[in-house]
Each structure stands twice: as structure tokens, then as C-alpha cells.
């Protein structure tokens, strides 16, 4: 336990797709005036210096944010350009030296009545996280607690509007089980909340089971987006891509992500297997199709959008 650190993968292709989805979802939700409660269940350290040993030794950011940093924003989809604009204030010199994690990106978007609760259990990350988020004590709080367990105390929020980001390390197989337990708990208390779940495309068995279990939770609407940057290596190791499951997605998210992920697949893709999917469903049958748990005869092409 605690072997995983967010810093290992800061700014990689998974961070890019996750944070574009997060920022797009939050922006769409803020089109309504009601206050939002944002919960980040696995917040990490907050800000990552790309030349620090933890990041440098893995050096995954050059194939992620590094491929976008100097590109012409006028040629990008709007969401990708806005994502870069959210990263640039943390790099005042113009050179890419720091990468902000999800709690900092959320904090920068908070309105006067919005709140953020960020949780991190790693003893080496909670201090830096609290230092990053200490500027808005009434609105923002970072604690060393199990974010999944805190859903019971925080949901439903008084405003009945909330965004819950779940980004566990998946370093142990039990993490998949904990995801489902947390989603079941959250939905039982706050069925109309917007839940964003990131998962890695590594072990197909674990991912397929996770998606089947999500499909059995009785959700009303789901958006399922994936970004694949390469085919599997011969040893079967390494991150081929990742996915985002958005329960109760705000209107307009599907179209915005489809345009952005098509660009990401082309720009961040490493071989001919690169591609993306953005699927959305409301009825039980559509939800199964969106989650990829339909019959083999109904398999969707890697670049499909519905």
C-alpha cells in the first residue's frame, strides 16, 4: 500500500484526457447558478515539478502534455485549448516546468459559493496538497482521509448539486471493488450527482468486470469515453490508454469530448492502434452498449461516436 504516487504519471496522456474531461464537465455544470460541491477522492500532492525525481524518473509527460504545449492553440478543439490555458498560469516563464493535479484545476474554477473537499491518504502527499490548497479555507479543505468513506458524510450536498471525481491508484485488485462500493454508496445518497471515474486500460478482465458492475448499479444515464494511444506491448505491460465513466453527464459533454478526443488520438497516438470512443446511453440497453458490455455482435469501432 502507498507504493503508488500521482507524481509517477504527472502530465501523461491519461492526465490529459482525465483533466480535459474534468474541466469540460465542471464548466458545463457551472452554467447553472446553484453552488457546487466538488469532491476529489484521491487528490494526490496537488502540484508536480516535472524535473523532480519522482516525475523525472518515469518521464511520461513528454508524450502527454509535452506534445501539446508548443502547438498552435488556434488549430485545436476549444476544450484542448482551454485545458492548456488552465495549465499555463502554473508555468509563468512559458516553459513547461510544473503540472497541476485535479484539485488545483478545480480550485482555480471555483465560484464564490462553490466548495472543494480533497482527500489524500499518502503520508508524503497530504502536506504538499494542503499547502497548495490553503488559500481559500472557507471553500477548500484537504484532509488525510479515505475519500471513498467520506462520501457518506458529504452526500447529498445542501445545494443538491455536486461533482465527484474518483481517481484511485488501482495498485491493488481491491481498488476495483472499492470503486463499486463507493459508487453504490454515493448513488444511494445522491442519485443525481455527477460522478467522474477514471480507470486505466491495463488488465482487460478487471476493466470488463468493473464496467459490468457499473452497468448493474441502476444508473439513469452514462457517458463512457476512452483514449487509446498504442497497442499492447509484447510483455502485456504498460498503459495503453485509459477511460472515463461519467454518470449523469451534463448536456453537451458528449459532443465536446468527441471533437477533443479525436484530436488527442491523432496528436498523442503512438502507433496505428491509437483511437478513441465516446458513447452515451440513457435506457438500460443504451447504457450497456455505452459501457461496452453488449453482445460481441454489437461491438463498436474504435473511433465511434453515438
MARGU-107525 format. One record per atom (N, C-alpha, C): residue in one letter; z, x, y. Coordinates in steps of 0.02 Angstrom, whole numbers, plus 32768, in hexadecimal, padded with zeros to 4 digits. Atoms other than C-alpha are relative to their C-alpha. Example, Ala and Ser with C-alpha at 12.3 -4.5 7.8 and 13.67 -1.06 7.14 Angstrom:
<recs>
a8000802D7FC5 a818682677F1F a8000802D803C s7FFD7FD67FC5 s816582AC7FCB s80257FD98037 
</recs>
This chain:
<recs>
x8000802A7FC4 x800080008000 x8000802C803E x80047FDD7FC0 x7FDD803880B3 x7FD3803D7FFD x802F7FC88001 x7F5780B3807A x7FC67FF38030 x803980127FD5 x7ED4805580DF x80148003804A x7FF880017FB7 x7EC3806F819B x7FBF7FE6801F x803B80187FDD x7E4D8011820E x7FD7803A801D x80217FC77FE1 x7E2680B9825D x7FCB801F7FD3 x80307FE2802E x7DC980F181C0 x7FB97FE6800D x8042801F7FFB x7D3A807A81E8 x7FF07FE98048 x800980177FBB x7D46806582A5 x7FB880098018 x80437FFE7FE3 x7C9F803982F3 x7FC880007FCE x803680008031 x7C3F802F824F x7FDA7FBD8002 x8029803D7FFE x7BBF7FA68227 x80297FC27FF4 x7FD5803A800D x7C487F3481E6 x80257FEB803F x7FDF80107FC0 x7CA77F41828A x7FD07FE08031 x8032801C7FD2 x7C087F1E82EB x7FF57FB67FF2 x800E80468010 x7BE17E7D828E x803E7FD58008 x7FC180267FFA x7C977E46828A x80107FF18048 x7FED80097FBA x7CB47E608343 x7FCC7FD78027 x8031802C7FE1 x7C107E108377 x800F7FB77FEE x7FEE80448015 x7C427D778312 x803F7FE88023 x7FC180127FDE x7CF17D78835C x7FF47FEF8049 x800B800C7FB9 x7CB77D868410 x7FD67FC2800C x802A803B7FF8 x7C317D0283FA x80287FC07FF4 x7FD6803B800F x7CAD7C8883AB x80307FF28038 x7FCE80097FCB x7D307CA48431 x7FDF7FE78040 x802380167FC3 x7CB27C9084BE x7FED7FB67FFB x801380468009 x7C737BEB8477 x803D7FD28003 x7FC480297FFF x7D247BAA845F x801C7FFA8046 x7FE680017FBC x7D517BD58512 x7FD77FD68030 x8026802E7FD6 x7CCD7B5E8553 x80277FBF800C x7FD280377FF4 x7D557ADB8543 x803E801B8023 x7FCA7FE87FD6 x7DE77AE785BB x804380087FDC x7FBF7FFF8021 x7E757ACD853F x801380477FEC x7FE97FBD8012 x7EDF7B698520 x7FF5800F7FB6 x800B7FE98044 x7EBE7BCE8483 x8039802D7FE9 x7FD67FCF8021 x7F347C25840C x7FD480297FD3 x80257FD2802B x7EE27CBE83BE x803280267FD5 x7FD57FDB802F x7F327D0B8324 x7FD580347FDD x80217FC98024 x7EFC7DB482DF x803180167FCA x7FCF7FF58035 x7F4F7DC48235 x800680497FEA x7FFF7FBA8014 x7F227E7B8216 x7FE080288039 x801B7FEA7FC0 x7F0E7EC682C3 x7FEF804A8005 x800D7FB97FFB x7F0D7F8182A3 x80248021803A x7FDF7FD97FCB x7F3980028328 x7FE97FEE8046 x801680177FBE x7ED77FB283B6 x7FC68027801D x80357FD77FE2 x7E71804383FA x7FFA80407FD7 x800C7FC7802B x7E2080D1839A x7FD780358024 x80257FC77FE5 x7DED817B83DB x7FD180197FCA x80327FF18034 x7D4C81A3837F x800280497FE9 x7FFA7FBA8015 x7D74825D8379 x8045800F7FE2 x7FC07FF58021 x7E2282448330 x7FF3800E7FB6 x800D7FEF8047 x7E348288827D x7FF57FC47FD3 x8007803A802C x7E4881DC822F x7FBB7FE28004 x8043801C7FF7 x7DA281A28278 x7FCB80347FEF x80327FCC8006 x7D458247827B x7FF280127FB7 x80087FEB8045 x7D63826F81C3 x7FD37FCF7FD8 x802D80318020 x7D0981CE818F x7FBD7FFC8025 x803C7FFF7FD5 x7C8D81CE8221 x7FCF7FC97FEE x802D8039800F x7C47812081FF x7FE27FE2803F x801880217FC3 x7C2E80F082B6 x7FB980148015 x80457FF07FEB x7B8A815182D0 x7FCC7FD17FE2 x8030802E801F x7B3380D88258 x800F7FB78012 x7FEF80427FE9 x7B84804282AE x7FF67FFB804B x800380047FB7 x7BAE803B8368 x7FD58039801C x80267FC67FE8 x7B5C80E7837A x7FB67FF28006 x804780107FFE x7AAF809E8357 x7FEF7FCF8038 x800B80317FCC x7AC5801C83E0 x8010801A8046 x7FE17FED7FC1 x7B1E807B8469 x7FCD80118036 x80317FEA7FCE x7A8880C884C2 x7FC07FD77FFF x803C802A8003 x7A0A80408498 x7FFA7FD78040 x800F80297FC5 x79BA7FD78520 x801C7FBA7FF7 x7FE080428008 x7A287F3D8535 x7FD07FC78011 x802F80367FED x79987EDB8582 x7FD47FEA7FC5 x80298011803B x793F7EDD84D9 x802A7FE37FC8 x7FD380188034 x79D77EA28477 x800C7FB58006 x7FE780447FFB x7A107DF2844B x803D7FFE802E x7FCB80057FCE x7A8D7DB384CB x804480127FE3 x7FBE7FF2801D x7B227DBC8454 x800B804A7FF5 x7FF97FB8800C x7B017E728428 x800C80248042 x7FF67FE27FBE x7AF37EA184E0 x80467FF1801A x7FBD80117FE9 x7B957E458508 x803580267FD9 x7FD37FD88029 x7BEB7E9D8479 x80068047801C x7FFE7FBD7FE3 x7BBA7F4684C2 x802280008044 x7FDF80047FBF x7BF37F0E856D x804C7FF97FF9 x7FB88004800D x7C9E7EE88521 x801C80437FEA x7FE97FBE8017 x7CA87F9884D8 x7FFF80338039 x800B7FCC7FCE x7C6E7FF98572 x803E800C802D x7FC67FF27FD6 x7D0E7FE185DC x803280307FE0 x7FD37FD18022 x7D6B80488559 x7FE380467FFD x80227FC07FFE x7CF180D78576 x7FE6800C8047 x80117FFC7FB8 x7CF480F48633 x7FCD80358010 x802F7FCA7FF1 x7C908195862C x7FB87FEE7FED x804280128018 x7BFD813B85DB x7FF1801D7FBC x80087FE38044 x7C0D81A7853F x802C7FD97FD0 x7FDB80278032 x7C44814B84A2 x8037802C7FE2 x7FC77FD88017 x7CF18192847F x80377FD67FE1 x7FCB802C8019 x7D6080FC8458 x7FE17FBE7FE8 x801580418019 x7D4C805E83F4 x803B7FD17FFE x7FC980308000 x7DBA7FC58414 x7FFD7FD27FC3 x7FFD802F8038 x7DF47F5C8382 x80037FB88019 x800380487FF0 x7DF87E9F837C x80377FE98030 x7FCE801A7FD1 x7EA07E8683D6 x7FF180128048 x80117FEE7FBB x7E657EE58470 x7FC57FD88019 x803980287FEB x7DC07E898473 x80167FB88010 x7FE680437FF2 x7E1D7DE38469 x802880008041 x7FD67FFE7FC4 x7E9A7E1784EE x7FD67FFF8040 x802A7FFC7FC4 x7E0E7E3F8569 x7FDF7FBD8010 x802180407FF5 x7DC87D8F8554 x80317FC7800D x7FD080367FF8 x7E6A7D2D8565 x7FFE7FE28046 x7FF880237FC0 x7E747CAB85EE x804B7FF9800E x7FBA80027FEA x7F157C87864C x802F7FDE7FCF x7FD58025802D x7F587C0B85CC x7FF4800F7FB6 x800B7FED8046 x7F147C5A852D x803680317FEA x7FCF7FD2801B x7F867CBC84BB x7FE480267FC4 x80137FD8803A x7F737D45843A x804080177FDC x7FCB7FE5802B x7FE87D6D83A9 x7FDF802E7FCE x80207FCD802B x7FB87E0F8350 x8035801C7FD1 x7FD17FE88033 x80097E4982AF x7FE3803C7FDB x80157FC48025 x80037EF18258 x803D801C7FDB x7FC97FE8802A x806F7F3181C9 x8002804C7FF9 x80007FB8800B x803A7FE881C4 x802F80228032 x7FCF7FE17FD2 x80CB8050820C x7FE280308033 x80207FD17FD1 x805480CC825E x7FD47FDD8033 x802E80247FD3 x7FEA804682B3 x80227FD0802F x7FE080347FD6 x80677FCA82FA x8014801B8045 x7FEE7FE37FBF x80A480408384 x7FC58005802F x803C7FFE7FD5 x7FF6806783C9 x7FE77FBB8012 x801780447FF2 x7FCA7FAE83BB x802A7FE18038 x7FD4801D7FCE x80617F798420 x7FF580218044 x800F7FDE7FC1 x803A7FFD84A4 x7FBF7FE6801F x804080197FE7 x7F887FBC84B3 x80067FBB801E x7FFD80477FED x7FBF7F0884C8 x803B7FEE802D x7FC1800E7FDC x805A7F1A8534 x7FF57FE78048 x800C80127FBA x80047EEB85D8 x80097FB68011 x7FFB80487FF3 x800F7E2D85C3 x80367FE27FD3 x7FCA80138030 x80BA7E0A8574 x80067FB57FF6 x7FF98048800A x80B77D4E8592 x7FC87FE57FD3 x803980188026 x800C7D388546 x7FF680237FBD x80127FD68039 x80057DC384C6 x803E801D7FE0 x7FC77FE38024 x807E7DFB8440 x7FE780207FC0 x80117FDD803E x80697E7B83B5 x803F800E7FDA x7FC37FF98028 x80E57E7F8326 x7FF0801F7FBD x80077FE58044 x80FF7EDD8284 x80197FCB7FCF x7FF28036802F x80FA7E458215 x7FC17FF27FD8 x803880158029 x808B7E01818B x7FDC7FC78023 x802480327FDB x80067DA281EA x7FF37FC17FD9 x800B803B8029 x7FE17D2E815A x803E7FD37FFE x7FC380278004 x80967CF9814D x80127FDF8043 x7FEF801C7FBE x80A17CD98209 x7FD97FC18010 x8026803D7FF3 x80217C4D8200 x802C7FC27FFA x7FD3803A8009 x80AA7BD981C4 x80277FF1803F x7FD8800A7FC4 x810D7BF48264 x7FD57FEF803D x802880067FC4 x807C7BF482DF x7FD07FC48000 x803080378004 x800E7B6682A1 x80227FBE7FF2 x803680027FCF x7FE37AEB82E4 x801980148045 x7FEC7FEF7FBB x7FE57B2B8399 x80097FC08028 x7FF5803C7FD7 x80217AB1841F x7FC07FE2801C x803F80187FE3 x7F717AA68468 x7FD17FE37FCC x802B80158038 x7F287A7E83BC x7FBC80228002 x803E7FD98001 x7EA47B0383DB x801280487FF1 x7FEE7FBD8013 x7EA77BAB8387 x7FCA80237FD9 x802E7FD48025 x7E437C3D8341 x802B80307FD7 x7FD97FD5802D x7E897C9982AA x7FD180327FE0 x80297FCA801D x7E397D41827E x802580207FC7 x7FE37FE1803C x7E5B7D8181CE x7FD4803A7FEB x80257FC3800F x7E267E3481AC x802C802E7FD6 x7FD37FD78029 x7E937E75811D x7FDD803E7FE5 x801F7FC28017 x7E767F2280D2 x7FDB7FFA7FBE x801D80068042 x7E467EE68024 x800980407FD8 x7FF47FC38026 x7E937F867FE2 x801E7FF17FBC x7FE580168040 x7EE77F267F55 x7FE07FBE7FED x801F803E8017 x7EA17E997EEC x80287FC38017 x7FD780387FEA x7F337E2D7F21 x7FED7FE88046 x801380147FBC x7EEB7E2C7FD2 x7FD27FC37FFE x802C803A8005 x7E667DB17F99 x80287FC07FF3 x7FD6803A800E x7EEB7D3D7F54 x80287FED803E x7FDB800E7FC3 x7F507D4E7FF5 x7FD57FDD8034 x802E80217FD1 x7EB77D1C805B x7FFD7FB57FF2 x800680478012 x7EA57C787FFD x80427FDC800D x7FBF801F7FF3 x7F607C548007 x800A7FF5804B x7FF980067FB7 x7F5D7C7480C3 x7FD27FCA801C x802E80347FE9 x7EC47C0780DE x801A7FBB7FEC x7FE680418017 x7F107B7B8077 x803C7FEC802B x7FC6800F7FD6 x7FB27B8780DA x7FEB7FED8047 x8016800E7FBC x7F597B8E8181 x7FDD7FBD8007 x8026803F7FFC x7EE47AFE815D x802D7FC47FF4 x7FD38038800B x7F727A91811E x80277FEE803E x7FDB800B7FC2 x7FC87AA581C6 x7FD27FF3803B x802D80017FC6 x7F327AB38238 x7FB87FFD7FE7 x804180078022 x7E957A6E81E7 x7FC580088030 x80367FFB7FCF x7E307A72828A x7FFB80458021 x80047FBC7FE4 x7E507B2982B2 x7FC080237FEB x803B7FD78010 x7DC37BA782B4 x8019803F7FDD x7FEA7FC78028 x7DDF7C29822B x7FC5802F7FF4 x80327FCC800B x7D7C7CCB8226 x801A80307FCC x7FED7FD38036 x7D867D2D8184 x7FCA80337FF5 x802E7FCA8010 x7D347DD6816E x800C80167FB8 x7FF77FE48042 x7D137E1B80C1 x7FCB80377FF4 x80307FCB800E x7CBD7EB9807E x7FD37FEE7FC6 x802E80088038 x7C247EB5800F x8006803E7FD3 x7FF47FC7802E x7C677F2A7F89 x7FFD7FE67FB8 x7FFE801A8044 x7C9E7ED97EE6 x7FE77FB87FFE x801E80437FFF x7C2E7E437EC4 x802E7FCD7FE0 x7FD580308022 x7CA97DF27E4C x80367FE5802E x7FCA80167FD3 x7D377DEF7ECB x7FE57FD48038 x801D80277FC8 x7CC57DB07F57 x7FEA7FBC7FE8 x80178040801A x7C757D287EEC x803B7FD17FF4 x7FC5802A800D x7D207CEA7EB6 x80207FE98041 x7FE480127FBE x7D607CEF7F6A x7FD97FC7801F x802980347FE1 x7CCE7C867FA7 x80067FBD7FDA x7FF6803D8027 x7CE17C097F18 x80437FDF8012 x7FBE801B7FF0 x7D997BF67F42 x80017FE28046 x8005801D7FBD x7D727BDA7FFA x7FDD7FBD7FFD x8025803E8007 x7CF77B547FC7 x802A7FC87FE1 x7FD68033801F x7D827AFA7F69 x803A7FEB802C x7FC7800F7FD4 x7DF87AEF7FFF x7FFA7FBD8024 x800880407FDE x7DB27A49803C x7FEF8006804A x80127FF67FBA x7D6E7A9080DF x7FC97FCF8014 x803080307FE6 x7D037A21814E x7FBE801F8015 x803D7FDE7FE9 x7C857AA1818F x800A804B7FFB x7FFB7FB78007 x7C607B588171 x7FC080218016 x80387FD37FF2 x7BEF7BE081B2 x800E80407FD9 x7FFA7FC38028 x7BD07C758141 x7FC980308014 x80307FCE7FE9 x7B7C7D0F8188 x800C80427FDB x7FFB7FBF801F x7B577DB38130 x7FCF80308021 x802C7FCA7FE9 x7B0E7E588169 x800180367FCB x80077FCB8031 x7ACE7ED280E7 x7FD88039801F x80237FC87FE1 x7A9D7F808120 x7FDC802D7FCE x80227FD78033 x7A687FCF807B x800D7FE37FBB x7FF580138045 x7A5A7FB87FC1 x803B80287FE3 x7FC77FDD801E x7AE47FF17F4A x7FEF80487FED x80097FBB8016 x7AFB80AA7F26 x800280037FB4 x80027FFA8048 x7AE480EA7E75 x80457FFB7FE0 x7FBC8003801B x7BA080FB7E5E x80227FBD800D x7FE480417FF2 x7BBB804B7E9E x80347FFF8038 x7FCC7FFB7FCC x7C3080887F27 x7FE17FF88046 x801780047FBB x7C2680747FE3 x7FF57FB98017 x800680427FE1 x7C167FE3805A x7FB67FF1800F x804680127FF6 x7B697F92804F x7FF77FD3803D x8002802F7FCA x7B927F1280D3 x80407FD88000 x7FC480297FFE x7C0F7E8A80F9 x7FEE7FB98015 x800C80467FF1 x7C227DD18118 x80367FE3802C x7FD180267FD7 x7C767D58818E x7FFC7FB77FEB x7FFB8048800D x7CB07CAB815B x80237FE1803C x7FE480227FC6 x7CCF7C3A81F1 x800B7FB77FED x7FEF8046800F x7D297B9781C9 x80077FDB8042 x800380287FC3 x7D0D7B11824E x7FDE80278039 x80227FD87FCD x7C8C7B7982AF x7FF07FD6803E x801380257FC3 x7C6F7B478365 x7FB47FF68003 x804780107FFA x7BC97AF88390 x7FDA80398023 x802A7FCB7FE3 x7B417B7883B5 x800980447FE0 x7FF37FBE801D x7B8A7C06834F x7FC980157FCF x80327FEF8033 x7B097BFE82C3 x7FC1801F8020 x803E7FE77FE2 x7A717C158333 x800B80438023 x7FF27FC17FDD x7AC37C9E839B x8007803A7FCE x7FF77FCA8031 x7AF57D028300 x7FBE80107FDC x803F7FF48023 x7A4C7CEC82AC x7FD480328026 x80287FD27FD7 x79F27D41833C x801E80468001 x7FDE7FBF7FFB x7A747DCB8349 x7FFF80267FBE x7FFE7FDE8040 x7A807DF0828F x7FBB80187FE9 x80447FE7800E x79C47DFD827E x7FF580438022 x80067FC07FDB x79CA7E858302 x802B80367FDF x7FD47FCE801F x7A5E7EDB82AD x7FE480197FBE x801D7FEC8041 x7A097EDA8203 x7FC88033800B x80377FD27FF1 x79727F308250 x80198042801D x7FE97FC47FDC x79D47FAA82BD x8031802A7FD7 x7FCD7FDC8027 x7A647FD78248 x7FEC80097FB7 x80157FFA8046 x7A057FC681A5 x7FF080477FEC x80097FBB8019 x79FF8064813B x7FCA80067FCB x80367FFE8031 x797E803480B9 x7FE07FBB7FFD x8026803E8005 x790A7FA88082 x802A7FC57FEA x7FD580378017 x799B7F42803D x80277FE0803A x7FDC801B7FC7 x79E07F2180EC x7FE97FB9800E x801280457FF1 x79E57E6A811D x803D7FDA8018 x7FC980297FE7 x7A507DDB8159 x7FF87FB97FE8 x80018048800D x7A7D7D268137 x802F7FDE8031 x7FD4802B7FD8 x7AC57CA181A9 x7FF67FB97FE6 x80048042801F x7AE87BFF814D x80397FD48019 x7FCC802E7FE8 x7B477B658186 x7FFB7FBF7FD9 x8000803E8024 x7B7C7AC7812C x803A7FD48012 x7FCC80327FF1 x7BE07A288147 x80127FD77FC3 x7FF18027803B x7BD079C080A9 x8017802F7FC8 x7FEB7FD58037 x7C1E7A018006 x7FC780297FE2 x80397FDC801C x7B717A2F7FC3 x7FE88036802F x80167FCF7FCE x7B3F7A878065 x8031803A8004 x7FCD7FCB7FFC x7BE37AE78068 x7FF880307FC5 x800A7FD5803B x7BC57B277FB7 x7FC2802C8009 x803D7FD97FF4 x7B157B5C7FE7 x800D80378033 x7FF37FCF7FCC x7B527BB38085 x802A803A7FE6 x7FD47FCC801C x7BD67C128022 x7FDF80267FC7 x80237FDC8035 x7B577C467F9F x801B7FF17FBB x7FE480118042 x7BAC7BEB7F0F x7FD87FC87FE0 x802C8032801C x7B197B7B7EE8 x7FE2801B7FBF x801E7FEB8040 x7AB67B827E45 x7FCE8037800C x802F7FC97FF8 x7A487C1C7E27 x7FBB7FEA8017 x804380177FED x79AB7BB27E40 x7FFA7FF2804A x800180107FB8 x79DE7B937EF5 x8011803C802B x7FEF7FC37FDB x79F57C497F2A x7FD780048040 x80217FFC7FBF x79CB7C677FE2 x7FE98048800C x801A7FBD7FF2 x79627CFA801D x802E8026802F x7FD17FD97FD8 x79BF7D8B8072 x7FFD7FF4804B x8005800A7FB8 x79807D5D811F x7FFE7FB78014 x800580487FF2 x79917CA18114 x80307FEA8036 x7FD680217FCF x79D67C3581A0 x7FF87FB67FF6 x800580498007 x7A017B7E8189 x802B7FDE8033 
</recs>
